[in-house]
Amino acid sequence: MGIGLTRRVLAAGLVSLVAAAGCGVQPSDAIRAGDPPSGGVAPSIAPPVRITLFLVKNGRLSAVTRPGGLLLPEDALALLSAGPSAKEQADGYTTDVPPRAGRFTVTAGPAGDVVVSLSTPAGELSALAVSQIVCTTAAMVPGGPAEITVVGAGQSVGPRSCPAHQ
């Protein structure tokens, strides 16, 4: 090892030592804070978080709940376009929302209305697909929006409200 490298290593060690020594934390004895907690654990008051998606069963709109965490409306719509789970498929559920509709954005409009933008032409969606998007969005927005407009590729459908919430 050269002398220059040795000096740099020693200087770095000295700087580290000074920094650690000068942090201002002083040694002390143990501080008594009282007795440890005792008793049982209180049950959770908050109900488990559920996600509501609107799928299609026998040609009709149907609400399906899934366990889950806190999601944005865009995330719920992405789940909708991904289709039903294996169990939901076995129970006869499908989706009319095409997978290519993905990349959803949900924005607030005037008077509590909501606009859902998607990647495909909104006018090419089936009536059931539009209802799935409208109802799933309504279920995800706190207080429920007044009406929802679906927009994609320069086309729009709506404003509509969820027929399941009427």
N, CA and C atoms as an extended XYZ file, in Angstrom:
498
Properties=species:S:1:pos:R:3:atomname:S:1:resname:S:1:resid:I:1 pbc="F F F"
N         0.860       -1.161        0.000 N   MET     1
C         0.000        0.000        0.000 CA  MET     1
C         0.903        1.219        0.000 C   MET     1
N         0.588        2.199       -0.884 N   GLY     2
C         1.396        3.399       -0.973 CA  GLY     2
C         1.128        4.335        0.182 C   GLY     2
N         2.040        5.295        0.367 N   ILE     3
C         1.911        6.249        1.472 CA  ILE     3
C         0.680        7.132        1.281 C   ILE     3
N         0.379        7.547        0.034 N   GLY     4
C        -0.790        8.394       -0.229 CA  GLY     4
C        -2.091        7.679        0.135 C   GLY     4
N        -2.180        6.402       -0.241 N   LEU     5
C        -3.378        5.629        0.060 CA  LEU     5
C        -3.502        5.413        1.566 C   LEU     5
N        -2.393        5.147        2.235 N   THR     6
C        -2.402        4.945        3.679 CA  THR     6
C        -2.904        6.201        4.379 C   THR     6
N        -2.444        7.371        3.934 N   ARG     7
C        -2.877        8.633        4.558 CA  ARG     7
C        -4.381        8.857        4.350 C   ARG     7
N        -4.869        8.524        3.138 N   ARG     8
C        -6.300        8.707        2.893 CA  ARG     8
C        -7.142        7.777        3.753 C   ARG     8
N        -6.710        6.538        3.931 N   VAL     9
C        -7.434        5.588        4.762 CA  VAL     9
C        -7.442        6.056        6.206 C   VAL     9
N        -6.280        6.504        6.700 N   LEU    10
C        -6.201        7.004        8.068 CA  LEU    10
C        -7.053        8.264        8.242 C   LEU    10
N        -7.041        9.154        7.251 N   ALA    11
C        -7.837       10.380        7.337 CA  ALA    11
C        -9.326       10.042        7.363 C   ALA    11
N        -9.755        9.093        6.536 N   ALA    12
C       -11.158        8.694        6.518 CA  ALA    12
C       -11.565        8.089        7.855 C   ALA    12
N       -10.680        7.274        8.437 N   GLY    13
C       -10.967        6.684        9.745 CA  GLY    13
C       -11.050        7.739       10.822 C   GLY    13
N       -10.188        8.728       10.768 N   LEU    14
C       -10.191        9.805       11.747 CA  LEU    14
C       -11.461       10.642       11.633 C   LEU    14
N       -11.884       10.931       10.414 N   VAL    15
C       -13.113       11.695       10.206 CA  VAL    15
C       -14.309       10.909       10.746 C   VAL    15
N       -14.366        9.610       10.499 N   SER    16
C       -15.456        8.770       11.004 CA  SER    16
C       -15.464        8.749       12.526 C   SER    16
N       -14.298        8.651       13.139 N   LEU    17
C       -14.191        8.624       14.596 CA  LEU    17
C       -14.672        9.936       15.193 C   LEU    17
N       -14.271       11.055       14.603 N   VAL    18
C       -14.690       12.369       15.104 CA  VAL    18
C       -16.199       12.531       14.948 C   VAL    18
N       -16.745       12.095       13.819 N   ALA    19
C       -18.174       12.214       13.588 CA  ALA    19
C       -18.969       11.385       14.597 C   ALA    19
N       -18.509       10.187       14.868 N   ALA    20
C       -19.218        9.324       15.810 CA  ALA    20
C       -19.103        9.856       17.234 C   ALA    20
N       -17.972       10.386       17.583 N   ALA    21
C       -17.759       10.894       18.937 CA  ALA    21
C       -18.503       12.197       19.157 C   ALA    21
N       -18.720       12.946       18.139 N   GLY    22
C       -19.343       14.252       18.294 CA  GLY    22
C       -20.832       14.269       18.056 C   GLY    22
N       -21.493       13.152       18.155 N   CYS    23
C       -22.920       13.142       17.855 CA  CYS    23
C       -23.766       13.677       18.995 C   CYS    23
N       -23.209       13.897       20.166 N   GLY    24
C       -23.938       14.530       21.248 CA  GLY    24
C       -24.718       13.586       22.138 C   GLY    24
N       -24.665       12.288       21.922 N   VAL    25
C       -25.381       11.345       22.766 CA  VAL    25
C       -24.485       10.991       23.935 C   VAL    25
N       -24.984       11.229       25.127 N   GLN    26
C       -24.210       10.957       26.331 CA  GLN    26
C       -24.662        9.637       26.950 C   GLN    26
N       -23.756        8.881       27.526 N   PRO    27
C       -24.161        7.631       28.173 CA  PRO    27
C       -25.028        7.927       29.398 C   PRO    27
N       -25.959        7.011       29.700 N   SER    28
C       -26.803        7.179       30.883 CA  SER    28
C       -27.166        5.813       31.425 C   SER    28
N       -27.695        5.811       32.648 N   ASP    29
C       -28.198        4.579       33.241 CA  ASP    29
C       -29.561        4.268       32.632 C   ASP    29
N       -30.064        3.082       32.915 N   ALA    30
C       -31.393        2.709       32.440 CA  ALA    30
C       -32.430        3.641       33.047 C   ALA    30
N       -33.408        4.022       32.265 N   ILE    31
C       -34.460        4.918       32.730 CA  ILE    31
C       -35.712        4.086       32.953 C   ILE    31
N       -36.262        4.163       34.164 N   ARG    32
C       -37.456        3.381       34.520 CA  ARG    32
C       -38.695        4.053       33.934 C   ARG    32
N       -39.531        3.283       33.229 N   ALA    33
C       -40.710        3.853       32.591 CA  ALA    33
C       -42.008        3.265       33.132 C   ALA    33
N       -41.964        2.492       34.151 N   GLY    34
C       -43.179        1.906       34.701 CA  GLY    34
C       -43.321        0.455       34.307 C   GLY    34
N       -44.461       -0.116       34.670 N   ASP    35
C       -44.716       -1.527       34.396 CA  ASP    35
C       -45.029       -1.734       32.920 C   ASP    35
N       -44.714       -2.922       32.411 N   PRO    36
C       -45.063       -3.216       31.014 CA  PRO    36
C       -46.577       -3.342       30.877 C   PRO    36
N       -47.106       -3.212       29.676 N   PRO    37
C       -48.552       -3.358       29.480 CA  PRO    37
C       -49.018       -4.758       29.871 C   PRO    37
N       -50.255       -4.845       30.319 N   SER    38
C       -50.804       -6.144       30.685 CA  SER    38
C       -52.230       -6.242       30.164 C   SER    38
N       -52.775       -7.434       30.180 N   GLY    39
C       -54.149       -7.635       29.727 CA  GLY    39
C       -54.190       -8.115       28.292 C   GLY    39
N       -55.397       -8.343       27.804 N   GLY    40
C       -55.582       -8.845       26.445 CA  GLY    40
C       -55.464       -7.741       25.411 C   GLY    40
N       -55.380       -8.153       24.196 N   VAL    41
C       -55.307       -7.215       23.084 CA  VAL    41
C       -56.730       -6.855       22.669 C   VAL    41
N       -56.985       -5.572       22.512 N   ALA    42
C       -58.324       -5.122       22.117 CA  ALA    42
C       -58.620       -5.586       20.699 C   ALA    42
N       -59.851       -6.030       20.443 N   PRO    43
C       -60.191       -6.438       19.080 CA  PRO    43
C       -60.197       -5.229       18.153 C   PRO    43
N       -59.931       -5.483       16.908 N   SER    44
C       -59.925       -4.412       15.919 CA  SER    44
C       -61.345       -3.901       15.722 C   SER    44
N       -61.491       -2.587       15.737 N   ILE    45
C       -62.803       -1.987       15.545 CA  ILE    45
C       -63.109       -1.829       14.061 C   ILE    45
N       -62.078       -1.576       13.282 N   ALA    46
C       -62.274       -1.344       11.850 CA  ALA    46
C       -62.604       -2.655       11.142 C   ALA    46
N       -63.618       -2.641       10.292 N   PRO    47
C       -63.930       -3.854        9.531 CA  PRO    47
C       -62.854       -4.106        8.480 C   PRO    47
N       -62.712       -5.331        8.036 N   PRO    48
C       -61.710       -5.592        7.001 CA  PRO    48
C       -62.072       -4.826        5.721 C   PRO    48
N       -61.044       -4.380        5.030 N   VAL    49
C       -61.264       -3.616        3.803 CA  VAL    49
C       -61.651       -4.573        2.683 C   VAL    49
N       -62.696       -4.228        1.960 N   ARG    50
C       -63.187       -5.040        0.855 CA  ARG    50
C       -63.201       -4.189       -0.405 C   ARG    50
N       -62.986       -4.803       -1.525 N   ILE    51
C       -63.043       -4.142       -2.826 CA  ILE    51
C       -64.311       -4.626       -3.514 C   ILE    51
N       -65.103       -3.702       -4.017 N   THR    52
C       -66.314       -4.083       -4.747 CA  THR    52
C       -66.089       -3.855       -6.232 C   THR    52
N       -66.213       -4.930       -6.991 N   LEU    53
C       -66.146       -4.871       -8.450 CA  LEU    53
C       -67.501       -5.280       -8.991 C   LEU    53
N       -67.866       -4.725      -10.116 N   PHE    54
C       -69.110       -5.118      -10.763 CA  PHE    54
C       -68.767       -5.960      -11.985 C   PHE    54
N       -69.078       -7.253      -11.886 N   LEU    55
C       -68.830       -8.200      -12.962 CA  LEU    55
C       -70.159       -8.560      -13.620 C   LEU    55
N       -70.112       -9.443      -14.601 N   VAL    56
C       -71.303       -9.864      -15.331 CA  VAL    56
C       -71.560      -11.335      -15.027 C   VAL    56
N       -72.820      -11.633      -14.698 N   LYS    57
C       -73.229      -13.022      -14.492 CA  LYS    57
C       -74.591      -13.192      -15.139 C   LYS    57
N       -74.694      -14.176      -16.015 N   ASN    58
C       -75.945      -14.440      -16.738 CA  ASN    58
C       -76.437      -13.193      -17.486 C   ASN    58
N       -75.493      -12.439      -18.046 N   GLY    59
C       -75.843      -11.270      -18.833 CA  GLY    59
C       -76.289      -10.066      -18.038 C   GLY    59
N       -76.124      -10.107      -16.710 N   ARG    60
C       -76.547       -9.004      -15.840 CA  ARG    60
C       -75.399       -8.526      -14.971 C   ARG    60
N       -75.460       -7.271      -14.586 N   LEU    61
C       -74.468       -6.670      -13.699 CA  LEU    61
C       -74.599       -7.260      -12.304 C   LEU    61
N       -73.461       -7.594      -11.684 N   SER    62
C       -73.492       -8.211      -10.365 CA  SER    62
C       -72.300       -7.736       -9.545 C   SER    62
N       -72.561       -7.291       -8.311 N   ALA    63
C       -71.494       -6.833       -7.417 CA  ALA    63
C       -70.774       -8.030       -6.821 C   ALA    63
N       -69.446       -7.966       -6.829 N   VAL    64
C       -68.605       -9.006       -6.247 CA  VAL    64
C       -67.625       -8.308       -5.322 C   VAL    64
N       -67.456       -8.824       -4.122 N   THR    65
C       -66.480       -8.233       -3.211 CA  THR    65
C       -65.281       -9.144       -3.085 C   THR    65
N       -64.140       -8.497       -2.974 N   ARG    66
C       -62.883       -9.212       -2.788 CA  ARG    66
C       -62.187       -8.613       -1.570 C   ARG    66
N       -61.440       -9.445       -0.840 N   PRO    67
C       -60.632       -8.868        0.233 CA  PRO    67
C       -59.526       -8.035       -0.399 C   PRO    67
N       -59.121       -7.009        0.282 N   GLY    68
C       -58.050       -6.189       -0.276 CA  GLY    68
C       -57.722       -5.026        0.611 C   GLY    68
N       -56.795       -4.240        0.139 N   GLY    69
C       -56.379       -3.056        0.861 CA  GLY    69
C       -57.003       -1.825        0.256 C   GLY    69
N       -56.465       -0.706        0.648 N   LEU    70
C       -56.964        0.551        0.106 CA  LEU    70
C       -56.442        0.723       -1.306 C   LEU    70
N       -57.343        0.882       -2.238 N   LEU    71
C       -56.984        1.037       -3.641 CA  LEU    71
C       -57.509        2.359       -4.169 C   LEU    71
N       -56.867        2.837       -5.183 N   LEU    72
C       -57.395        3.962       -5.939 CA  LEU    72
C       -58.455        3.427       -6.890 C   LEU    72
N       -59.405        4.265       -7.315 N   PRO    73
C       -60.392        3.792       -8.290 CA  PRO    73
C       -59.737        3.230       -9.555 C   PRO    73
N       -58.614        3.817       -9.978 N   GLU    74
C       -57.906        3.332      -11.161 CA  GLU    74
C       -57.459        1.882      -10.982 C   GLU    74
N       -57.028        1.547       -9.770 N   ASP    75
C       -56.570        0.186       -9.490 CA  ASP    75
C       -57.737       -0.808       -9.547 C   ASP    75
N       -58.886       -0.409       -9.016 N   ALA    76
C       -60.066       -1.278       -9.070 CA  ALA    76
C       -60.500       -1.495      -10.519 C   ALA    76
N       -60.425       -0.444      -11.332 N   LEU    77
C       -60.788       -0.589      -12.747 CA  LEU    77
C       -59.805       -1.492      -13.484 C   LEU    77
N       -58.530       -1.441      -13.104 N   ALA    78
C       -57.540       -2.346      -13.702 CA  ALA    78
C       -57.878       -3.795      -13.341 C   ALA    78
N       -58.317       -4.032      -12.096 N   LEU    79
C       -58.746       -5.384      -11.711 CA  LEU    79
C       -59.961       -5.814      -12.521 C   LEU    79
N       -60.845       -4.870      -12.776 N   LEU    80
C       -62.041       -5.150      -13.561 CA  LEU    80
C       -61.680       -5.589      -14.980 C   LEU    80
N       -60.745       -4.868      -15.605 N   SER    81
C       -60.363       -5.233      -16.976 CA  SER    81
C       -59.523       -6.508      -17.016 C   SER    81
N       -58.895       -6.864      -15.888 N   ALA    82
C       -58.127       -8.119      -15.822 CA  ALA    82
C       -59.056       -9.323      -15.773 C   ALA    82
N       -60.311       -9.089      -15.407 N   GLY    83
C       -61.291      -10.167      -15.416 CA  GLY    83
C       -61.480      -10.821      -14.067 C   GLY    83
N       -62.421      -11.725      -14.002 N   PRO    84
C       -62.729      -12.399      -12.739 CA  PRO    84
C       -61.609      -13.338      -12.306 C   PRO    84
N       -61.546      -13.553      -10.999 N   SER    85
C       -60.593      -14.524      -10.455 CA  SER    85
C       -61.036      -15.926      -10.874 C   SER    85
N       -60.204      -16.914      -10.605 N   ALA    86
C       -60.534      -18.297      -10.955 CA  ALA    86
C       -61.817      -18.738      -10.256 C   ALA    86
N       -61.963      -18.379       -8.991 N   LYS    87
C       -63.182      -18.745       -8.249 CA  LYS    87
C       -64.393      -18.038       -8.832 C   LYS    87
N       -64.242      -16.756       -9.156 N   GLU    88
C       -65.357      -16.011       -9.751 CA  GLU    88
C       -65.750      -16.612      -11.104 C   GLU    88
N       -64.746      -17.012      -11.894 N   GLN    89
C       -65.042      -17.674      -13.175 CA  GLN    89
C       -65.807      -18.969      -12.943 C   GLN    89
N       -65.375      -19.726      -11.946 N   ALA    90
C       -66.056      -20.987      -11.635 CA  ALA    90
C       -67.499      -20.742      -11.194 C   ALA    90
N       -67.754      -19.577      -10.607 N   ASP    91
C       -69.103      -19.213      -10.172 CA  ASP    91
C       -69.922      -18.569      -11.295 C   ASP    91
N       -69.327      -18.478      -12.504 N   GLY    92
C       -70.073      -17.988      -13.656 CA  GLY    92
C       -69.923      -16.509      -13.971 C   GLY    92
N       -68.951      -15.834      -13.344 N   TYR    93
C       -68.762      -14.399      -13.589 CA  TYR    93
C       -67.830      -14.167      -14.778 C   TYR    93
N       -68.100      -13.115      -15.526 N   THR    94
C       -67.254      -12.681      -16.633 CA  THR    94
C       -67.121      -11.164      -16.556 C   THR    94
N       -66.405      -10.599      -17.524 N   THR    95
C       -66.329       -9.144      -17.641 CA  THR    95
C       -66.485       -8.769      -19.106 C   THR    95
N       -67.144       -7.656      -19.353 N   ASP    96
C       -67.257       -7.130      -20.712 CA  ASP    96
C       -66.198       -6.056      -20.972 C   ASP    96
N       -65.467       -5.665      -19.928 N   VAL    97
C       -64.426       -4.648      -20.087 CA  VAL    97
C       -63.207       -5.322      -20.707 C   VAL    97
N       -62.796       -4.885      -21.892 N   PRO    98
C       -61.661       -5.544      -22.550 CA  PRO    98
C       -60.343       -5.233      -21.843 C   PRO    98
N       -59.412       -6.201      -21.843 N   PRO    99
C       -58.113       -5.967      -21.201 CA  PRO    99
C       -57.374       -4.769      -21.794 C   PRO    99
N       -57.567       -4.506      -23.069 N   ARG   100
C       -56.859       -3.391      -23.710 CA  ARG   100
C       -57.397       -2.020      -23.279 C   ARG   100
N       -58.489       -2.005      -22.530 N   ALA   101
C       -59.043       -0.734      -22.046 CA  ALA   101
C       -58.149       -0.119      -20.986 C   ALA   101
N       -57.248       -0.911      -20.442 N   GLY   102
C       -56.370       -0.537      -19.346 CA  GLY   102
C       -55.812        0.869      -19.368 C   GLY   102
N       -55.052        1.198      -18.422 N   ARG   103
C       -54.514        2.533      -18.135 CA  ARG   103
C       -55.663        3.522      -17.941 C   ARG   103
N       -56.361        3.327      -16.841 N   PHE   104
C       -57.489        4.170      -16.488 CA  PHE   104
C       -57.013        5.386      -15.693 C   PHE   104
N       -57.697        6.488      -15.861 N   THR   105
C       -57.520        7.639      -14.973 CA  THR   105
C       -58.906        8.084      -14.540 C   THR   105
N       -59.010        8.476      -13.299 N   VAL   106
C       -60.276        8.927      -12.742 CA  VAL   106
C       -60.063       10.341      -12.213 C   VAL   106
N       -60.853       11.290      -12.712 N   THR   107
C       -60.724       12.680      -12.282 CA  THR   107
C       -62.079       13.221      -11.865 C   THR   107
N       -62.037       14.140      -10.913 N   ALA   108
C       -63.266       14.779      -10.441 CA  ALA   108
C       -63.653       15.879      -11.407 C   ALA   108
N       -64.932       15.932      -11.695 N   GLY   109
C       -65.469       16.972      -12.555 CA  GLY   109
C       -66.316       17.927      -11.727 C   GLY   109
N       -67.062       18.800      -12.389 N   PRO   110
C       -67.897       19.755      -11.667 CA  PRO   110
C       -69.079       19.069      -10.973 C   PRO   110
N       -69.522       19.664       -9.912 N   ALA   111
C       -70.713       19.214       -9.168 CA  ALA   111
C       -70.627       17.769       -8.693 C   ALA   111
N       -69.433       17.302       -8.373 N   GLY   112
C       -69.280       15.948       -7.861 CA  GLY   112
C       -69.290       14.864       -8.911 C   GLY   112
N       -69.340       15.248      -10.181 N   ASP   113
C       -69.282       14.252      -11.249 CA  ASP   113
C       -67.852       13.727      -11.381 C   ASP   113
N       -67.715       12.573      -12.024 N   VAL   114
C       -66.405       11.945      -12.210 CA  VAL   114
C       -66.245       11.591      -13.685 C   VAL   114
N       -65.009       11.741      -14.177 N   VAL   115
C       -64.679       11.347      -15.545 CA  VAL   115
C       -63.677       10.203      -15.474 C   VAL   115
N       -64.004        9.093      -16.128 N   VAL   116
C       -63.101        7.951      -16.229 CA  VAL   116
C       -62.558        7.930      -17.649 C   VAL   116
N       -61.240        8.037      -17.773 N   SER   117
C       -60.596        7.965      -19.088 CA  SER   117
C       -59.945        6.606      -19.239 C   SER   117
N       -60.044        6.066      -20.452 N   LEU   118
C       -59.442        4.761      -20.719 CA  LEU   118
C       -58.719        4.789      -22.052 C   LEU   118
N       -58.049        3.696      -22.374 N   SER   119
C       -57.176        3.638      -23.548 CA  SER   119
C       -57.880        3.288      -24.847 C   SER   119
N       -59.091        2.791      -24.784 N   THR   120
C       -59.802        2.381      -25.997 CA  THR   120
C       -60.967        3.331      -26.261 C   THR   120
N       -61.507        3.337      -27.473 N   PRO   121
C       -62.652        4.202      -27.770 CA  PRO   121
C       -63.852        3.865      -26.884 C   PRO   121
N       -64.330        4.846      -26.161 N   ALA   122
C       -65.444        4.619      -25.240 CA  ALA   122
C       -66.700        4.165      -25.979 C   ALA   122
N       -66.908        4.663      -27.201 N   GLY   123
C       -68.094        4.304      -27.971 CA  GLY   123
C       -68.123        2.859      -28.412 C   GLY   123
N       -66.988        2.173      -28.346 N   GLU   124
C       -66.929        0.764      -28.753 CA  GLU   124
C       -67.217       -0.193      -27.603 C   GLU   124
N       -67.375        0.328      -26.393 N   LEU   125
C       -67.672       -0.528      -25.247 CA  LEU   125
C       -69.135       -0.953      -25.277 C   LEU   125
N       -69.393       -2.166      -24.802 N   SER   126
C       -70.782       -2.627      -24.689 CA  SER   126
C       -71.456       -1.864      -23.549 C   SER   126
N       -72.774       -1.890      -23.542 N   ALA   127
C       -73.525       -1.238      -22.467 CA  ALA   127
C       -73.159       -1.836      -21.110 C   ALA   127
N       -72.948       -3.164      -21.068 N   LEU   128
C       -72.548       -3.808      -19.810 CA  LEU   128
C       -71.165       -3.349      -19.362 C   LEU   128
N       -70.230       -3.197      -20.302 N   ALA   129
C       -68.882       -2.737      -19.947 CA  ALA   129
C       -68.944       -1.334      -19.350 C   ALA   129
N       -69.733       -0.454      -19.963 N   VAL   130
C       -69.881        0.906      -19.427 CA  VAL   130
C       -70.483        0.840      -18.029 C   VAL   130
N       -71.501        0.029      -17.827 N   SER   131
C       -72.116       -0.107      -16.499 CA  SER   131
C       -71.132       -0.671      -15.480 C   SER   131
N       -70.305       -1.624      -15.895 N   GLN   132
C       -69.285       -2.166      -14.992 CA  GLN   132
C       -68.326       -1.061      -14.544 C   GLN   132
N       -67.870       -0.260      -15.490 N   ILE   133
C       -66.933        0.827      -15.175 CA  ILE   133
C       -67.608        1.860      -14.274 C   ILE   133
N       -68.827        2.245      -14.627 N   VAL   134
C       -69.554        3.263      -13.854 CA  VAL   134
C       -69.792        2.776      -12.422 C   VAL   134
N       -70.282        1.569      -12.262 N   CYS   135
C       -70.615        1.069      -10.929 CA  CYS   135
C       -69.379        0.773      -10.080 C   CYS   135
N       -68.331        0.232      -10.682 N   THR   136
C       -67.104       -0.026       -9.939 CA  THR   136
C       -66.496        1.295       -9.482 C   THR   136
N       -66.505        2.301      -10.331 N   THR   137
C       -65.993        3.623       -9.944 CA  THR   137
C       -66.845        4.206       -8.825 C   THR   137
N       -68.166        4.131       -8.954 N   ALA   138
C       -69.059        4.666       -7.925 CA  ALA   138
C       -68.818        3.995       -6.578 C   ALA   138
N       -68.524        2.695       -6.591 N   ALA   139
C       -68.264        1.970       -5.345 CA  ALA   139
C       -66.943        2.393       -4.706 C   ALA   139
N       -65.997        2.879       -5.504 N   MET   140
C       -64.672        3.242       -5.000 CA  MET   140
C       -64.559        4.700       -4.551 C   MET   140
N       -65.451        5.560       -5.018 N   VAL   141
C       -65.358        6.982       -4.700 CA  VAL   141
C       -66.171        7.258       -3.441 C   VAL   141
N       -65.541        7.807       -2.393 N   PRO   142
C       -66.265        8.075       -1.146 CA  PRO   142
C       -67.473        8.981       -1.381 C   PRO   142
N       -68.603        8.600       -0.829 N   GLY   143
C       -69.815        9.386       -0.989 CA  GLY   143
C       -70.509        9.170       -2.320 C   GLY   143
N       -69.879        8.448       -3.220 N   GLY   144
C       -70.454        8.176       -4.531 CA  GLY   144
C       -70.616        9.429       -5.369 C   GLY   144
N       -70.116        9.409       -6.573 N   PRO   145
C       -70.249       10.577       -7.446 CA  PRO   145
C       -71.683       10.732       -7.939 C   PRO   145
N       -72.015       11.947       -8.342 N   ALA   146
C       -73.347       12.196       -8.888 CA  ALA   146
C       -73.522       11.407      -10.180 C   ALA   146
N       -72.619       11.624      -11.121 N   GLU   147
C       -72.678       10.890      -12.386 CA  GLU   147
C       -71.254       10.666      -12.891 C   GLU   147
N       -71.122        9.661      -13.740 N   ILE   148
C       -69.803        9.284      -14.261 CA  ILE   148
C       -69.859        9.288      -15.778 C   ILE   148
N       -68.840        9.906      -16.384 N   THR   149
C       -68.693        9.909      -17.835 CA  THR   149
C       -67.473        9.078      -18.177 C   THR   149
N       -67.608        8.179      -19.150 N   VAL   150
C       -66.504        7.337      -19.603 CA  VAL   150
C       -65.991        7.925      -20.910 C   VAL   150
N       -64.685        8.215      -20.956 N   VAL   151
C       -64.070        8.878      -22.100 CA  VAL   151
C       -62.893        8.037      -22.583 C   VAL   151
N       -62.769        7.903      -23.915 N   GLY   152
C       -61.632        7.193      -24.474 CA  GLY   152
C       -61.519        7.425      -25.959 C   GLY   152
N       -60.313        7.731      -26.426 N   ALA   153
C       -60.006        7.925      -27.848 CA  ALA   153
C       -60.944        8.942      -28.503 C   ALA   153
N       -61.191       10.035      -27.820 N   GLY   154
C       -62.004       11.100      -28.382 CA  GLY   154
C       -63.499       10.844      -28.348 C   GLY   154
N       -63.926        9.766      -27.733 N   GLN   155
C       -65.352        9.445      -27.627 CA  GLN   155
C       -65.750        9.456      -26.160 C   GLN   155
N       -67.004        9.792      -25.883 N   SER   156
C       -67.459        9.733      -24.505 CA  SER   156
C       -68.842        9.100      -24.419 C   SER   156
N       -69.083        8.460      -23.293 N   VAL   157
C       -70.357        7.825      -22.997 CA  VAL   157
C       -70.790        8.352      -21.631 C   VAL   157
N       -71.979        8.897      -21.576 N   GLY   158
C       -72.475        9.394      -20.298 CA  GLY   158
C       -72.734       10.876      -20.364 C   GLY   158
N       -72.972       11.467      -19.270 N   PRO   159
C       -72.820       10.972      -17.898 CA  PRO   159
C       -73.907        9.966      -17.502 C   PRO   159
N       -73.487        9.043      -16.658 N   ARG   160
C       -74.397        7.987      -16.180 CA  ARG   160
C       -74.215        7.793      -14.683 C   ARG   160
N       -75.254        7.259      -14.080 N   SER   161
C       -75.145        6.838      -12.690 CA  SER   161
C       -75.255        5.319      -12.667 C   SER   161
N       -74.855        4.743      -11.585 N   CYS   162
C       -74.852        3.280      -11.484 CA  CYS   162
C       -76.277        2.761      -11.303 C   CYS   162
N       -76.742        1.908      -12.215 N   PRO   163
C       -78.101        1.375      -12.072 CA  PRO   163
C       -78.268        0.530      -10.815 C   PRO   163
N       -77.170       -0.029      -10.300 N   ALA   164
C       -77.243       -0.848       -9.079 CA  ALA   164
C       -77.425        0.020       -7.836 C   ALA   164
N       -77.132        1.321       -7.933 N   HIS   165
C       -77.262        2.231       -6.778 CA  HIS   165
C       -78.540        3.059       -6.839 C   HIS   165
N       -79.438        2.747       -7.728 N   GLN   166
C       -80.664        3.535       -7.842 CA  GLN   166
C       -81.812        2.891       -7.136 C   GLN   166
